[in-house]
């Protein structure tokens, strides 16, 4: 039974090691893909996307009527058509000269920073050229980068307008916050709907209540009366009798009058509003009932049970929420540069470091075996399992691995080596190292001594985790999971193997 327990744990360690170092491959279409998540690398290891935003210098043609009001039209009008309608066409810069100020440049930089934080892109760097207004952004390269870049220069102008008169009823100044929500489309449905939840400030809430009272569906009664009068006046029919040579005149008069038919129909009419973002119509609707809570929920996409479709809806809604919540850019920007720059530290350099650490660790494990015999061998096997599990935890907890993170991994391995050596040394120094009670006491004392000394380090590690500077937080997160595994894994695996070996 003792051998079966140890063999079972060794097999589990081998499986975890195989998954961690070699992966799990499945066929996807015509290729094999590793289903084990890859490491999230920081910009100093994985490279970065460089985006340069330049102030838009283009102009837009605007059509105005005789009173100087802007006229909206979907069709291109010729000069002759403009003259016939009394319209004029003006070329208006997308960014007025008055808006191109250092104050607006700084505000634009601040808004883009909010969007970076709202999209949770991880580490980022942003800088501003005060003379030209150009903004340079550096973000990590990952699966979300393209989606963020597609929304980075969105102005984010929100408007609620009258669908007929085009009067602006609400704008960005009325918004307090915007967030993302999702849930079942109904109590009996398994499909999920994604919502954009817009919360308005006090002034905006009052406006929304008034608008929802005005732009509401109404039902009108329509009476229809139908009158039909038909009169057939004189119909003369002559019948000639050949035998009697007599003629008979027959006069027949028919008068037919149909009565009145009354019907009542219900006709639904409504004043409608249109929601716009950056002059693009998002939806046109009216309200079923007044809204008094100052919140407006807009469904994004349709209800779905498909995971990919749901993720697309979530991504779209998240981008819109971040753009609206951060405020609209005071200046219109263009993406002048969008390129990926490789890191100076290549995968080859990382491989050299991994090989060097592996060789040093192998020598250390051999020393375990030489000094502590069977206990050393079991501890060495458990040690390899800890490293394998540790690397999987780093991947699946989305820890951004930086150069400092790699240092944290090496420090964790060193701490675990010291801890295991302390346990093995106490067992060997005891009078009867083969007794179960001796092993238990050695493990208990080692835990107490080691982790009491580690308390100041643990406090620093937790503090590092909450620092916004990614290079430091990466070290903190890597060390946090490392220390947690040293405590938990060794209690469940290493200590258990040593206890089982000591059992009679």
C-alpha positions in Angstrom: 0.0 0.0 0.0 2.9 2.3 0.9 4.5 1.8 -2.5 1.2 2.3 -4.4 0.7 5.7 -2.7 4.2 6.9 -3.6 3.9 5.5 -7.2 0.5 7.2 -7.7 1.9 10.6 -6.6 5.0 10.2 -8.9 2.7 9.4 -11.9 0.7 12.5 -11.2 3.9 14.6 -11.0 5.0 13.1 -14.3 1.7 14.0 -16.0 1.8 17.6 -14.7 5.4 17.9 -15.9 4.5 16.6 -19.4 1.6 19.1 -19.7 3.7 22.0 -18.4 6.8 21.5 -20.5 5.4 19.8 -23.6 1.8 20.9 -23.7 -1.5 19.1 -24.8 -2.0 19.1 -28.6 -5.3 18.6 -30.4 -6.2 18.8 -34.1 -7.8 22.0 -35.2 -8.8 21.9 -38.8 -5.6 20.8 -40.6 -3.1 21.6 -37.9 -2.2 20.6 -34.3 -2.6 23.3 -31.7 -1.3 23.4 -28.1 -4.3 23.8 -25.8 -2.1 24.9 -22.9 -2.3 28.7 -22.5 0.9 30.6 -23.4 2.7 33.0 -21.1 1.5 36.6 -21.0 4.8 38.5 -21.7 5.5 42.0 -20.7 6.6 44.6 -23.3 10.3 44.1 -22.4 10.0 40.4 -23.4 7.2 40.2 -25.9 7.6 43.4 -27.8 5.1 46.2 -28.1 2.7 47.8 -30.5 3.7 51.4 -31.2 0.8 53.7 -32.2 1.3 57.3 -33.1 -1.8 59.5 -33.2 -1.5 62.7 -35.3 -3.9 65.6 -35.3 -6.4 65.4 -38.2 -5.8 68.2 -40.8 -8.6 67.3 -43.2 -11.8 69.3 -43.9 -15.4 68.2 -44.4 -17.9 69.7 -46.8 -20.9 71.1 -44.9 -24.2 72.1 -46.6 -26.0 75.1 -45.0 -29.4 76.7 -45.7 -30.1 80.4 -46.2 -30.3 80.8 -42.4 -26.9 79.3 -41.8 -28.2 76.0 -40.4 -26.5 72.8 -41.3 -28.5 70.6 -43.7 -28.2 66.8 -43.4 -28.5 64.9 -46.7 -27.6 61.4 -47.7 -27.1 62.2 -51.4 -24.5 64.2 -53.2 -25.9 67.4 -54.4 -24.6 69.2 -57.5 -24.0 73.0 -57.6 -27.2 73.5 -59.5 -29.2 71.6 -57.0 -27.6 73.6 -54.2 -28.5 76.8 -55.9 -32.1 75.7 -56.5 -32.6 75.0 -52.8 -30.8 78.1 -51.7 -28.0 76.0 -50.1 -24.4 76.8 -49.8 -21.4 74.4 -49.4 -18.6 75.2 -47.0 -15.3 73.3 -46.3 -15.0 73.2 -42.6 -11.8 71.8 -40.9 -12.4 68.8 -38.7 -10.3 70.5 -36.0 -10.8 74.2 -35.7 -7.8 76.5 -35.1 -9.2 77.4 -31.7 -9.3 73.8 -30.6 -5.6 73.2 -31.3 -4.3 74.1 -27.9 -1.9 72.5 -25.4 -4.8 72.3 -23.0 -6.8 70.2 -25.4 -3.7 68.1 -26.3 -3.3 67.3 -22.6 -7.0 66.5 -22.2 -6.8 64.1 -25.2 -3.8 62.4 -23.6 -5.7 62.0 -20.3 -8.8 60.6 -22.1 -6.7 58.0 -24.0 -5.0 57.0 -20.7 -8.5 56.4 -19.2 -9.4 54.2 -22.2 -6.1 52.3 -21.8 -7.0 51.6 -18.1 -10.6 50.8 -18.9 -9.7 48.2 -21.5 -7.2 46.6 -19.1 -4.4 46.4 -21.6 -1.9 45.9 -18.9 1.4 47.9 -19.0 1.3 50.9 -21.3 3.4 54.0 -22.0 1.9 57.2 -23.4 3.7 60.5 -24.3 2.7 63.8 -25.8 4.4 66.2 -28.2 3.1 69.6 -27.0 4.1 71.4 -30.2 2.4 69.1 -32.7 -0.2 67.4 -30.5 1.0 64.0 -31.5 0.4 61.2 -29.0 2.6 58.1 -28.9 1.2 55.0 -27.2 3.0 51.7 -26.5 1.0 48.7 -25.4 1.8 45.0 -25.2 1.1 42.8 -28.2 -1.7 40.3 -27.4 -5.1 39.0 -28.7 -6.8 42.2 -27.6 -4.4 44.7 -29.1 -6.1 45.1 -32.5 -9.5 45.6 -31.0 -8.1 48.4 -28.8 -6.3 50.1 -31.6 -9.5 50.2 -33.7 -11.2 52.3 -31.0 -8.2 54.4 -29.7 -8.9 57.5 -31.8 -12.7 57.3 -31.6 -13.9 60.8 -30.6 -16.7 59.3 -28.5 -19.3 62.0 -29.1 -22.7 60.9 -27.7 -25.9 62.4 -28.8 -29.6 61.7 -28.3 -31.5 63.6 -31.0 -35.1 64.1 -32.2 -35.4 61.8 -35.3 -37.4 64.4 -37.2 -36.1 67.8 -36.2 -32.5 66.6 -35.5 -32.5 68.7 -32.3 -29.9 67.5 -29.8 -31.7 66.4 -26.6 -28.8 64.9 -24.6 -25.0 64.7 -25.0 -21.8 63.6 -23.2 -22.3 66.3 -20.5 -25.3 64.4 -19.2 -23.5 61.1 -18.7 -22.2 60.1 -15.3 -20.9 56.6 -16.1 -21.1 53.8 -18.6 -20.6 50.1 -17.9 -21.2 46.7 -19.3 -23.9 44.2 -18.2 -25.1 40.9 -19.5 -27.7 38.3 -18.5 -30.4 35.9 -19.7 -32.8 37.5 -22.2 -35.7 36.1 -20.2 -36.4 33.9 -17.1 -37.0 30.9 -19.3 -34.4 31.5 -21.9 -30.9 30.0 -22.0 -29.6 32.7 -24.4 -27.6 35.7 -23.1 -28.0 39.3 -24.1 -25.2 42.0 -23.6 -26.3 45.5 -22.5 -24.6 48.9 -22.5 -25.8 50.5 -19.2 -25.7 54.3 -19.4 -26.1 56.1 -16.1 -26.9 59.8 -16.3 -26.1 62.6 -13.8 -28.7 64.6 -12.0 -29.3 66.9 -15.0 -29.2 64.1 -17.4 -31.7 62.0 -15.4 -34.2 64.9 -15.4 -33.8 65.2 -19.2 -34.2 61.5 -19.7 -37.4 61.4 -17.7 -38.8 64.3 -19.7 -37.8 62.8 -23.0 -39.2 59.4 -22.1 -42.5 61.1 -21.3 -42.5 62.9 -24.6 -41.1 60.3 -27.0 -43.5 57.5 -26.0 -45.7 55.3 -28.1 -49.3 56.5 -28.3 -52.4 54.9 -29.7 -55.0 56.9 -31.6 -58.6 55.9 -32.6 -59.5 56.4 -36.2 -63.2 56.4 -37.4 -64.0 55.4 -40.9 -67.5 55.9 -42.5 -68.4 54.4 -45.8 -71.5 55.6 -47.8 -72.8 53.7 -50.9 -75.8 54.9 -52.9 -76.9 53.0 -56.0 -79.9 54.0 -58.1 -81.1 52.2 -61.3 -83.6 54.5 -62.9 -85.8 53.6 -65.8 -85.3 50.3 -67.6 -87.4 50.1 -70.8 -87.9 46.7 -72.4 -89.9 46.4 -75.6 -91.5 43.1 -76.3 -92.9 42.5 -79.8 -95.5 39.9 -80.3 -95.4 38.8 -84.0 -98.8 36.9 -83.9 -100.9 39.7 -82.3 -98.9 42.5 -83.9 -99.2 44.1 -80.5 -96.4 45.7 -78.5 -96.1 46.0 -74.8 -94.1 48.6 -73.0 -92.7 47.4 -69.7 -91.3 50.0 -67.4 -89.4 48.8 -64.4 -87.9 51.1 -61.8 -85.3 49.8 -59.3 -84.0 51.9 -56.5 -81.2 50.5 -54.3 -79.5 52.3 -51.5 -76.9 50.8 -49.2 -76.7 52.1 -45.6 -73.7 53.6 -43.8 -70.9 51.3 -42.5 -68.9 52.6 -39.5 -65.6 51.0 -38.5 -63.0 52.0 -35.8 -59.3 51.2 -36.2 -56.4 51.7 -33.8 -53.3 53.4 -35.3 -50.1 53.6 -33.4 -48.0 56.7 -33.7 -44.8 57.7 -31.8 -42.2 60.4 -31.7 -38.8 58.8 -32.0 -35.3 59.6 -30.8 -32.1 58.5 -32.4 -28.9 57.6 -30.5 -25.6 58.6 -32.1 -22.0 58.0 -31.5 -19.6 60.0 -33.5 -22.4 61.1 -35.9 -23.2 57.5 -36.6 -26.8 56.4 -35.9 -26.7 53.5 -33.4 -30.5 53.0 -33.1 -33.8 54.8 -33.5 -36.5 54.1 -30.9 -39.3 55.4 -28.7 -40.1 54.6 -25.1 -42.7 52.2 -23.7 -42.9 54.0 -20.4 -41.2 56.9 -18.6 -37.7 56.3 -17.2 -37.3 57.8 -13.7 -34.1 56.0 -12.5 -31.7 57.9 -14.7 -30.5 54.7 -16.4 -30.7 53.6 -20.1 -29.9 50.1 -21.1 -29.1 49.4 -24.8 -28.8 45.8 -26.0 -25.7 45.1 -28.1 -26.2 42.5 -30.7 -28.9 39.8 -30.4 -29.4 37.2 -27.6 -27.2 34.2 -28.3 -26.1 30.9 -26.8 -23.0 30.8 -29.0 -19.8 31.5 -27.0 -17.9 33.2 -29.9 -20.9 35.4 -30.7 -21.3 36.3 -27.1 -17.6 37.2 -26.8 -17.9 39.4 -29.9 -20.8 41.2 -28.3 -19.0 41.6 -25.1 -15.9 43.0 -26.8 -18.0 45.5 -28.8 -19.9 46.6 -25.8 -16.8 46.9 -23.6 -15.1 49.1 -26.2 -18.2 51.4 -26.5 -18.5 51.6 -22.7 -14.9 52.5 -22.3 -15.1 55.2 -25.0 -18.2 56.8 -23.6 -17.2 56.6 -20.0 -13.8 58.3 -20.6 -15.4 61.3 -22.4 -15.1 62.6 -25.9 -11.8 63.7 -27.4 -11.7 67.5 -27.9 -9.6 66.9 -31.0 -10.0 64.5 -33.9 -6.9 62.2 -34.3 -5.7 59.9 -37.1 -3.6 56.8 -36.6 -0.4 57.8 -38.3 1.7 54.8 -37.2 0.7 51.3 -36.1 3.5 48.9 -36.0 4.9 46.0 -33.9 8.4 46.4 -32.5 10.2 43.2 -31.4 11.9 43.1 -28.0 15.7 43.2 -27.8 15.5 40.1 -25.6 14.7 37.2 -27.9 13.3 33.7 -27.1 16.9 32.4 -27.6 18.1 34.6 -24.7 15.3 33.3 -22.5 16.2 29.8 -23.4 19.8 30.3 -22.4 18.7 31.5 -19.0 16.3 28.6 -18.6 19.1 26.1 -19.5 21.5 27.6 -17.0 18.9 27.6 -14.2 18.0 24.0 -15.2 21.6 22.8 -15.0 22.2 24.5 -11.6 18.9 22.9 -10.3 19.9 19.5 -11.6 23.1 19.7 -9.7 21.3 20.7 -6.5 18.8 17.8 -6.8 21.7 15.4 -7.3 23.2 16.8 -4.0 19.8 16.0 -2.4 20.0 12.4 -3.5 23.6 12.0 -2.4 23.1 13.5 1.0 19.6 12.2 1.9 19.3 9.0 -0.2 15.6 7.9 -0.6 14.2 11.0 1.1 16.4 13.1 -1.2 15.1 11.3 -4.3 11.5 11.7 -3.3 12.0 15.4 -2.6 13.8 15.9 -5.9 10.8 14.3 -7.8 8.4 16.5 -5.8 10.5 19.5 -6.6 10.2 19.0 -10.3 6.4 18.7 -9.9 6.3 22.0 -8.0 8.1 23.8 -10.8 5.8 22.3 -13.4 2.7 23.3 -11.5 4.1 26.7 -10.8 4.6 27.5 -14.5 1.0 26.4 -15.2 -0.3 28.7 -12.4 1.6 31.6 -13.9 0.0 31.0 -17.3 -3.6 30.6 -16.1 -3.6 33.5 -13.6 -2.7 35.9 -16.4 0.5 37.1 -14.7 2.4 39.4 -17.1 5.9 38.0 -17.1 8.7 40.6 -17.3 12.4 40.4 -16.7 11.7 41.1 -13.1 9.1 38.3 -13.2 11.8 35.8 -14.4 13.9 36.9 -11.5 10.9 36.2 -9.2 10.7 32.6 -10.6 14.4 32.0 -10.0 14.0 33.4 -6.4 11.0 31.1 -5.8 13.0 28.1 -6.9 15.8 29.1 -4.6 13.5 29.5 -1.6 11.9 26.1 -2.2 15.3 24.5 -2.4 16.3 26.1 1.0 13.0 25.0 2.5 13.2 21.4 1.4 16.8 21.2 2.5 15.8 22.4 5.9 13.2 19.6 6.2 15.6 16.9 5.0 18.4 18.1 7.2 16.2 18.1 10.4 15.0 14.5 9.6 18.6 13.3 9.1 19.9 14.9 12.3 17.2 13.3 14.4 18.0 10.3 16.5 15.7 8.0 14.6 15.1 9.5 11.1 13.0 6.6 10.0 10.2 7.1 12.6 6.9 8.7 11.3 6.7 11.0 14.4 10.2 12.2 13.7 9.4 13.2 10.2 6.2 14.9 11.2 8.0 16.9 13.9 10.8 17.9 11.4 8.2 19.1 8.9 6.3 21.1 11.5 9.4 22.8 12.9 10.7 23.6 9.4 7.3 25.3 8.4 7.3 27.4 11.6 10.9 28.6 11.3 10.9 29.2 7.5 7.6 31.1 7.2 8.1 33.2 10.3 11.4 34.5 8.7 9.5 35.0 5.4 6.8 37.3 6.9 8.5 40.6 6.0 9.1 39.3 2.5 5.5 38.3 2.1 4.3 41.7 3.2 6.6 43.3 0.5 5.3 40.9 -2.1 1.7 41.7 -1.5 2.5 45.4 -1.7 4.3 44.9 -5.0 1.1 43.2 -6.4 -0.9 46.4 -6.1 1.7 48.7 -7.7 0.6 50.0 -11.1 4.1 49.8 -12.6 3.9 46.4 -14.4 7.5 45.5 -14.0 7.2 45.6 -10.2 3.7 44.1 -10.0 4.9 41.2 -12.3 7.6 40.4 -9.7 5.1 40.7 -6.9 2.5 38.4 -8.6 5.1 35.8 -9.6 6.5 35.7 -6.0 3.0 35.6 -4.5 2.0 32.5 -6.3 5.5 31.0 -5.7 5.3 31.4 -1.9 1.7 30.1 -1.9 2.8 27.0 -3.8 5.8 26.4 -1.5 3.5 26.3 1.5 0.6 24.4 0.0 2.3 22.0 -2.5 5.0 20.8 -0.1 2.4 20.2 2.6 0.2 18.1 0.2 2.9 16.4 -1.9 6.4 16.5 -0.5 5.5 16.1 3.1 3.0 13.3 2.3 5.7 11.4 0.3 8.1 11.6 3.2 5.5 10.5 5.7 4.4 7.6 3.6 8.0 6.5 3.2 8.4 6.6 7.1 5.3 4.5 7.7 5.9 1.0 8.9 
